[in-house]
């Protein structure tokens, strides 16, 4: 699929992708061991400012593009990401002796990863996912483009009109020339690869942490010597490893436990995402998206080989704008048999039956109910905790991820999920295709109207909801444009805190 941005710059998907933005054209994955992850984390640790910790990475004269000295095949392998955004990653090629002078000089930007987000962190990638870029002649150079927070998982596409950061510093927006570099390239001589890390925030902004690990991947070639190495700083090796799990102690969240290595967060270690529901489904109601607003932060405890052993969810009931007493739960993409113990729910109305592990009974997938009446938990923070019986692969978990939902007015069978997320086994199918609902279970289409309007939305940052009886499109002026364009236009409808985007008088 070929598409263009508002300036006429051309983009092309390398193939199809699923709802999470995972390419269907992945090749056989690389096995990324703990020692390589340790080297990556030692070189580009979270919230470590590269200009201070490793100024040599930003030295004038370092290569920020890949330069090929002979005919070769080139691959890109995803390693990790430390971003709250759903960034896209693309590449373009040019003759080494004749680089483009502006983005308009780029022939085509090829989209490698529509959503450069890790499994359990807003996407479906896991370490080792690999894409073959192609075969290129000698004298070819490869430049990189990061499309900032450009992927919309609701409409399953990438918005080319979002902000962009290029490996070519001339194309980046900072007024200060010294702050225009947005990627670093590090050579790993033992593994014959070039590690690349991107910073996804304008570097003149106070919120930019300058850690250059918001999108981390590496480049390999065959033959390996085809990539020019002269102007590439070396990767930093990892430190001591007390538990011998392959992850250096300085980057290991559990340095004395070989079964655990990392805490992975969604949306990040500090912030919460928001889920907002309309509870009159299958009717549209007032469409103010304030009937129930729940803020969530997920923490996944993973091993050095990227297997989950524990999941912790912090949950805050931000707002109730409805008279219905609604419950809230989360379905997980593994069976009850995969769970050793679940805890943390507040069942106060007797609407839910739980087994000895703490999971809801009657479900083929593991379902943990947080509460059966939101009014009993308003402005409370609940902590849900799942301990798995055996470590569970993130690569399997990423296929669907968590599936949050509400059940309405004491009716356990009347579930409301995010658009195109399946109901649980206890949902009553009689509600589908009544009133304004246009679900088509045979096509895996759920909880959407004929105009593809949802009854639940997820925002990867804290959400300020509309006042009672104020339609969300009145408070957030570009919401309808976002829906009608299937996510192509105004995917930042909720994040811009300006009078152009919001009517502040209509927000809580």
C-alpha positions, 0 to 999 in steps of 0.5 A: 500500500502506497500513501502520502502525507500532507506535504506529498512525501510518499510512504509504502508498507512493506506488506500487511500487518495485524491489528497491533501493527506486527508485520506479516512479512517477518522472517525467522526471528533472531534469538536474542540472548540475555548477554546481548540485552545486557549490552543494549541496556548497558549502552542505552539504559532507561532515563540515562542521558546520552549526552552526559553518559556517552557523549562519544555516541553523539560526536560529530562525524559519527555515521547516523545512516548505514553505508554499504560498500558492496552488494549485500542483503540487509535485515533489521531486528527489533530489540526493545523500546522504552517509549509511551508512544506507538512509533512507526519505523521506516527506511529510505535509500539513496546513493551514498555520494548524493544524499537527499537535501530535504524530506522532499528529496526522499523517493519513498519511505518504506515502513518496516514496523508500523508500530514499534511497540513491545508486546504488553506495552501497546504493541505486539513485537518481541525481541528478535522480530526480524524484517528483510529490507532487501538486496542493495548494490554497493554505494547505497546508503540507508536512512531512517525515519521514526514516525512519532506516535503515528500508529492507531491500533483501533483503525490498524494503520499509520498516520503519516502526518504525525511528527517525524524524526530522521537520521539525517539531522538536517531534516529535524525540527530543533532550532539548536543544531547540536540537538537535532541528532535523534539516533545513535549507531553503535557497532558490536564487533563480536556479533557483527551488527549495528545497534541503533537507538532513537529518541522520540521527543523533540530534544528542546522540550523539557520532557525529553529524557535524551536516553535514545532508547525509545526505539531500539533495533539492530542492522545486519548484512550478508556479507557482514563486512558490507556495512561501513564500520569506520565511523561507528562508536562501539557498544558498551559491554555489560557489568557483573552478573551475580545471578548468571542470567546473562543480564548485567547487575547494573540493568537487572531489576532482580540481580539475585534472581535468575528467573526474573530480570526486567520490569516492563511497564505499559504505558510506562513506569510513571503514567497510567493509560485510561479506559473510558466506557459508554454503558448503554450499549447496544444503544448509543446513549449520550456518547459522553464517554464518562460513564466509567473511566478507569486508569491502568498501569501494567507491570510485567515481570520477565526473564532474560529470555522474555518470559512473563512470570508475574503481572501486576495491574494498578487500577484507579477508578477515575470517574463515574458519570452513570447511574448504573452500577458497573463491574470491571474485569480483564481477560488474559490470553492464557488459560486458568491452568497457566495461573498459580494465583490471582489476587486483588479484586474487590467483589462486594455485590456477589455478582462474580464466582471465583475459583480457589486461585482467584479467577472467575469461574466458567471461563476458558481464558483467565479472567480476573474481575477487579470489582463488581460495582464501581461505586464501591471503588470510586477514587480508590486504587486497586492492585491486581496481581497474577503469578503464573504457574510457569513462565509464559512467552511474551511472543504468545501473550502479544497475539492479543494482549489483555482484554479489559471490559465492563459488565453493566448494571449488575448483568454479568452477561452484558459486557462492553469491550474495546472495538473488535475485542472478543467478549468472554465466555460469559457474555450474552450474544443476544445483545449483538446486532440490536439497537446501534450495534453492528457486530459481526462475530463471523468476521471478528468485528465486535462492539462497533456501530455502522459508522464504526463508532466504539463504545469503549476507548483506550488512551495511553495517557490520563484522560480528562472526560467530558461533562455529563451529557456532553458528547465527546465530539463536542469536548474533543473537536476532532474525535469525529474526524478521527473516527470517520477517517478510521484513525488516519486523521487527527490521531492526536485528538485527545493529546493536544491541550489547545483550544483548537482541539478541545472545548475546555468548558465542556470537560470535567 
